[in-house]
Amino acid sequence: MVNKIWVNEYQKWDISTDIQFPQEASSLLDFWDKSFAKFQHRDAFIFKDQRFTFAEVEYYSRQLAAFLQNLGLPQGSRIAVMLPNIIQYPLLALAIVRAGLILVNVNPLYTARELKHQLNDAGATVLILLDGLLPVYKSIHEDVDVKYVITTAPDDLLGNNDVEQASNTQNNLFKFVDILKQTSADHYIRPNLNLEDTVLLQYTGGTTGVSKGAELVHKNIMSNLLQNDAVFCSYFGNRDALSGDTMICALPLYHIYAFTVCLLHYTLNKGYTTVLVANPRDIDDLVDCFDKYKPQTFTGVNTLFNALNHHPKFKTLDHSRLEITAGGGMSILRSTADQWEKITGCAIREGYGLSETSPVVTFNPPKARKFTGTVGLPSPGTEIIIIDDQGHVLPQGHAGEVAIRGPQVMKGYWNLPEETAQVMTADGFFKTGDIGSMDERGYLTLLDRKKDMILVSGFNVYPNEIESVLSQHPKVMEVAVVGVADEKSGEVPKAFIVKRDHSLTVDEIKLYTQENLTAYKRPRHIEFISELPKSNVGKILRKELRNK
């Protein structure tokens, strides 16, 4: 159902008001079969200047899928992938789905504590990670039920990796290169899948702060691809990328934003050649990629756009081929957008999404050619309402919680029916925890977020988790964490600590968080305080701390 107030905007920008689901499509495999056949001679990925065709991607992923099937894993087993943007990631992600298994994306920066929680919560049977991360896993291997581990090095598929013979592996530890030497793609058996089968567990803080897996089924992801395609076609028409069209993927593929938009939509669905950037913090290297490959499409977050804006060489490049710049993950600042357009001649089209929605919920029309300051219109086939704390729908223009209903909304949180019920209304709307308002044309503006959430460079960070870790330090009596503004990351955590032992120092706290928290979750500011402000029932008043 599409609200009548949106129809004029859809028509104005040549966007379909709904999506048509192919009757013959039973899973993502049907989408991919067509793409592999259509684009087989085209380059799918470029990694460290080496090119991989769609035909090679199809073959490697089928080979890896055959290996996973040979392990005898039941259909629907969870496979955790803890990799950055190296060529092995898309090959393995595709292989897992093609084998009838469930992909579990894991941040490769996770500490042992964080990894243990996610592996146990997902019930992961297999873990795939970089060679250098093996010690992290080994420190917790007795506390998880992982049966098989696959390790790889970033350069495993680059150049001539032939060796005289496959190296010996333990019964439950395999090397990526050995799998390719020992497994035949001919042994792959295409599984029988349907639209309601789970394909991905995307871990998120959700709206309550506890790390949980958003359970996405084939229909969720496929619907979002069709929604994205309707928007794409409004600008490019009913065509795929032209041969040689490139996009640069600097966003991590383990994040739902890049996973769906960059990997599945632009690469596999539309046929772009995707340049994989393993380390987006290396801005010099990223700028060199722009210089060398001159992309038609680039997807980023505010901090990434801002870093490029301030790079001297980036300002001198030829950006005439850049047609679409998509922004999301965190609010795009107008100053960043204005400078980006001044340098590149391409406006940032901001959108909005969540792990729970596969992820795209809203978009700014590509034809608009300007930065709007809103997150745009609801995706085709998506309903958005603004509700108050009692769940009543608010009138147009009023601020309240954003709630979403559409085919891209998750099945629920993995094995957490009560948590799922808390975020769903009786009529099927997902309550996001984000505060926004919608104007008379249907454009959504995000005004605030759930009060305690901290958004660090596009990643949700919740004070509860940080407080839980810090409170276990023997010298800490009490702790509260809030978000404070930061020019580079948008926000960063700040910890207010009441000492149990007066000898406690800032350096001790920093060392402790390095051992227990991923870098973006670590407090950038630490302040010791004599007591925390509390309500009359003992609740810590974070609002007062934010105002300090």
N, C-alpha and C positions, 0 to 999 in steps of 0.2 A: 504494500500500500504506500502511495506517495502523497504527502500532504499537498493540497492544492496550491498553497503559497509558493511551493518550490517549482511547480511545473513551468512557469514562465522562464525561470533561470535555466532549467534544463533545456528548454527549447531555444533560448537565446544563444546557448553555447553548443548546440547540436549534440546534446547528450541524451542517450536513451533513458527513459524514466524507470526502466526495469531491466532485468537480465533474463535471458532465455537459456535454461539449462539443457544441454544436449541429452536427448533421451537415451542415446546409446552409451553415454559415459557412466561407467561404474566405479571408477577410481582415478586417481592422478595418473596411473599407468597409461590410461587411454589418451590423456593429453600428451604425455611424453612420447608415446609411440609415434604420434603424428609429427611431433617436432623433430624427433631423431630422423625420421624419413625425409622430412621437408628440408632440413638444414644440414644433412649429413656431411656435405663437402665444405661447409662454412666453419670458420674458427669459432668455438664456443668460449674458450678462455685463453687469456694470456697471463702467465705467471712467470715472473723474472725473465721476461722477454721470450719465453718459450711458448709456442702456440699449441693448443689442443683442439682438434676438430670435434664436431658433434658426434661423428662416427667413432672417434676414439673414446669420447666420454661414454657413449652408449656401450661400447665393448668393455671398457674397464669396469663400469658400474655393474654390468651383467656378470662379469667375472667375479667381482667382490660379492655380489648377491649370491652367486653359486657357492662361494666359500661359506658364507653365513648359513645358508641352507644346509650345507654339509655338516655343520656343527650339531644338527638335530634339534635346533631350538623350535619350540612351539610357535605357531603363528601368533603375532601380537606380543612377543617378547620385547622387552625394552633394551635398546642399545644406546649407550651414552657416548657422545662424541665431544671430546674436549680439545678442539683444534682452532687455531686462528685462520685467517684467510689464505690458506695454501691450497694448491690444486687438489690435494687429497680430500679436502672437506666436501666439495660438491660431489666427487666420485663416491664417497662413502655415504653421504646423505641419500643420494639417489639409490645406492645399492641397498641400503636398509629398507627403504620403502618398497623397492622392487622385490625384495625377498619376503614381503608380507610382515615386516617387523615394525616396531615403533621407534622413531628417532627421539632421543632425549638430548637436547642441546645443553652443553655445559660450558660455562665461561672458563677459558684456559688460565685465567688469572686467579682462580679460586684457591683459597687455602685448603689445607687438609680437612679442617673442621667443616667448611662449606661443601667440599666435595663429598664428604661422608654423608652429610644430611641429604644431599640430592640423590646420591646413589641408592641410599636406603629407602628414601621416600618413593622413588620411581620403581624400585625393585629391579634395578638394571642387572642384566645377565652378562653383558659384554661392555667393556670400557675401551675406547679408542683414544689414544693421546700421543703427544709428542714424546720422543725418547727422553728429552730433558725433564719431563714432568713425572716420569716413572717414580722417582723418590717420594713425591707427594702422595701418590697412590700407595706405595709400599708402607708408608707410615700409618695407614689406616686399613690395610687390606684385611686384617683379622676382624675388623668391625663391620665389614660389608660382605654381601653375598655374591660378588662378581665371580663368574666362573671362567671367563676368558678375557685376556687383555691383548690388544693389538697396538703396537707402537710404530711410529713412523718419524722420519726426519724430513724437514722442509724440502730438501733437495732430492728426495727419493725418486722422483719422476723426471728430473732434469738431466739432460745430457745422456751419456752412456752409462747406465747403471748395471750393466751385465757383469756378473761375477762367475768364476769358474763353477761354483756349485752353491746351492742354497745353504745358508748357515743353519746350524742346529738350533732348534727352539725347544723350550720346555713344553709340556703337554698343554698348558693353559696360557702360554705366552707366545705370541706370533709377531713376526715382523712383516710390515706391509709389503716390502719388496719380495719376500719369500712367498707370500700369498699369491702374488701375481705370477711367480714362476711355477707354482705348483698346482694352480687351479685352472680348469678349463671353463670358458664361458659357455660351452656347449652343454654343460651339466645344469645350467640354470633352468628352473621350472617356474613358469609364471603362476603366481598364486591367484586364487579366486578371492577377490576383494569386493566390498560394496561400499556405498557412499557413507554408511554409518560406522565403518571401521575406523578406529583411532589411528592416526598417522603420526602425530607429534605431541610430545609433552614439552611445553614451553614454560619454563619456571619463571615465576614472577612473585613479587611481594603482594600482588593482588590489591585489594582495597583495605585489608586488615593488618598488613605488615608481616604475616607469617609466610615464609617462602613455600610456594605450592605450585603444582604443575597444572597449567591450563591445558585441558584435554581437547585437542582439535582433531576433528574427523576429516575424512577426505572431502566431504561435502562442504565443510567450512572453508578449507583452503581453496577448493575449486571455485566456490562462489565468489571469494574475494578476488581470484584471478579474473573471473568474468566481469566483476564490477570494475576492476582496474582497466580491463580491456575496453569497456564502454567509454571510460574517460580518455584513454589513449586514442581511440578511434575518432573522438571528437576533434582531435588536432591533426592526426596523421591520416585519417581516413581508414578504410578497411584494408590495411596492408601491414605487413611485417616490417621489421627493420631492413634496410637495404644492405646488401653485402658490403662489408667494410665498416658499417656503423658500429661505433664502440661506446661503451659506458665504463666508467671507473667506479669500482666498488671498494671504498675505503671503510665503510661501515662493517662491523663484524657480522659474519654470516650466521653466527650462533644466536644473534639477536633477531627477533621476529620481523623487525622492519626490513633488514637487508635480506633475510631468508625468503620472504614472500615477494617483496618488491624487486629486489635486484636479481636473486637467483632464479626464482620461479617465474616471475612476470617478464622482466626484460630479457633475460637470457633464454630460458627454456621455452617460454611462450611466444616471444616476439623475435627471437633470433639475433639479438645483439651479441657482439663479441665483448666479453666482460674482462676487464683488466683487474686482476686480484691484487689488492694492496694489503700485505700482511701486517704492516705496522703504520697505522695512520698518524702516529705521533711523529714520525719522520717526515716533517713537512717538506724538506728539501727533496726527498724521493718522490713524494706525492706531486709536487710541482713539476718535477721532471717527467712524470707520467702524463700530466696535462700537455706538456710541451711535445712529448714524443707521439702520443696517441690521439690528441685533439678530439675529445669525446663529444658525442651528440647529447649525451645524458649524464647527469651527475646527481647523486643522492647523498644528502648529508644532514648534519645537525648544526645548530647555531655556532657551537665552539669550533667546528671544523671550517665552516664558512669564514668565520672571523679570523682564524689562523691564516687561511689562504689570502684573505683580504690584505693582511699586513705583511705578506711575504714580498720582498722587492721584485723578485723575478716574475712572480705570478702576474703582477700588474703589466708586465711587458709582453706577455704571451699573446698569440693570436687565438681568440676565443670565438671566432666567427662561425664555427661549426656547432657550438653549444646551443641546443634548441630547448632542452628541458632541464631545469634545476628543481629538484623536489626536496622540500625540507620537512622535517618532522622530528619525533623523539623528544623534543623540548621546544619551548617557545622560541620562535625566530624574532630577534630584536629588529625593529624597523631600521635602526642605524646600520646593522649588519646587512640587511636586505638592500638598503639603498646603496651601500658601498659596493656590494656584489654586482648589482645591476650596472653601476657606473663602470666597473672594471671589465665585466664580461659582456655587457649588453643583453643579459638574460635575466629576467625576473625570477625570484624564488617563488615557487608555488607551494604554499604550506598546506600540510594535511594533518590529520589526527588519527591516531589508532592506539590499540592496546594489544598486549599478548592475548587477552581473552577474546579479541575480535579479529584475529587472523592476519593482519592487524588493522587494515584500513577501514575507517569509519566515515571520514569526510575528506574532501579534496577542494582545491581551488581550480576552477576551469583553466586548462592549459591555454585556451585562446584568449584569456583575459589579458595576458602579457603584462601584468602588474602585480605588485605585492599588495595584498588587501588588508593585512593586519588581523584577519580572521583565519580560522582553520578551514573555512569553506562550507560547501554544501554536503548533505548526506550522500554517501555513495548510492548508486542505483539499487533499489530494493531494500534500502535501509530506512528505518523509522527512528527518529530521535525525539524524545520529549524531555522537558525540564521539570523536575519534581521538587517538592519541598521535603522536609524531614519526615512528614507523615505519609509521603508517597503520593500526594495530590499533584496533578498536573498544573503547572503554573501558566499564566497567560503569556503571550508573546512579549518578548523584551524583558521579562523578569528573570532574575538570576536564581539558579538553583542547581541541584545535582543533575548531571547529564546521564540520561538512561537510553539504552540502545536496544533495538530489536531488529534482527535481520539474519539471513542465512549464514553469515560469517561468525556469529556469536558462538562461543565454545559450547561443547557438550556439558562441561562443568569442571570443577577442580578435581584432580585425580584422587580418587578414594576419599573425598571429603564432601559427602552429601550435605552436611550441616553448613559448612562454609559456602557451598554453592547456593543453598537456599537463602542465605543471608544477602547475597548480591543479586538475586533474581526476584522480580515482582511476580505477582500471581498471573499476570497476563504475558509473561515472557520477556520483559525488558531487563537488560543487564544494567545494574546500577554501578557506574564507573568510579564514584568517589571524587570526580572532577566537578568543579563548579563552573557553570557557563550560562550564556543566554543566547537566544536565537532571534535574529531580526526578522522584519516583515518579508524579506526575500528568501529566507531559509538559511542564511549564513550563520554558522556557529562561532561564537567568540568564547574562548576559555578565559575565565577571570581569576581562578584560583584552583588549588588542588586540595585534596583532603588535608586537613590542617597540619598533620604531623609528618607527612611525607616530604622527603627531600629529593629533588631532582638534580642529580649530578651528571652533567654531560649526556643527558638523555636516559640515564639509568635510575630506576626507582630505588631509593635508599630509605629504610625505615628506622627511626630512632630506637624502637624496641629491640631490634637485633643488636645494634651497637651497644645499647645499655646492658643487654643481657651478657655480652662478652666482657665489657669493662667491669661490671659488678662482680665478676668472678676473680678479679685481681685481688690478692690478699690485703693490699694496702688501701683499697677503695671501700668507703662506707656507703656512699650514695652517688648516683650519677644521673644526669639528664642530658639529652642530646637534642639539639635543634638545628635547623638549617639557616645559614647566613649567606648573604649575597656574595658572589665571587665573579670577578670580571671574566675569568677564563672559562669556568665550568658552570656558570649560571648560579649554582648554589653549592655549598660544601657543608659537611657536618661540623658542628662545634659542640664540644663536650664540657659540661660544667660538673666538676667532681668535688665531692666532700671527702676529705682524706680520713682514712682509718688510722694510718700511720703517717706522722708528720714528715717522715723522711722521703715520702713519695715525690718523684720529680716528673717533669714533663717528658724527659727522655725515656724514663721507664715506661710511661704510658705509650709513647710512640713505638717502642720496641715490642711491647705487648700486642698492640694492634697490628703490627707488621706480621706477627706470627699467626694471627687469628682472623684477619679481615682482608678482603680484596682491597687493592689500593684506593678505589673510588669510594669505598665505605669508611675509610679511616678518617677520623676527625682531623681537619686541617688546623683547627684552633682548639686549644685546651686551656681552660681557666679553672683554677682552684677557688672554691667558694666555701664560706663557713656553714651555710645551710641553703637548702633548696626551697623556693617559694611553693607553698602547698595550699590547697583548699581546706575547708573545715572538715572534710572527710578524708584528708590525707593524699589527695590527688595532686601530683606535681603540676604546677601551672607553667607550662612551656611558653605560653603567651608572654608572661612576664620576663622570661629569660630571653626571648627574641627581642624584647625592647631594651635589653641592657646595653 
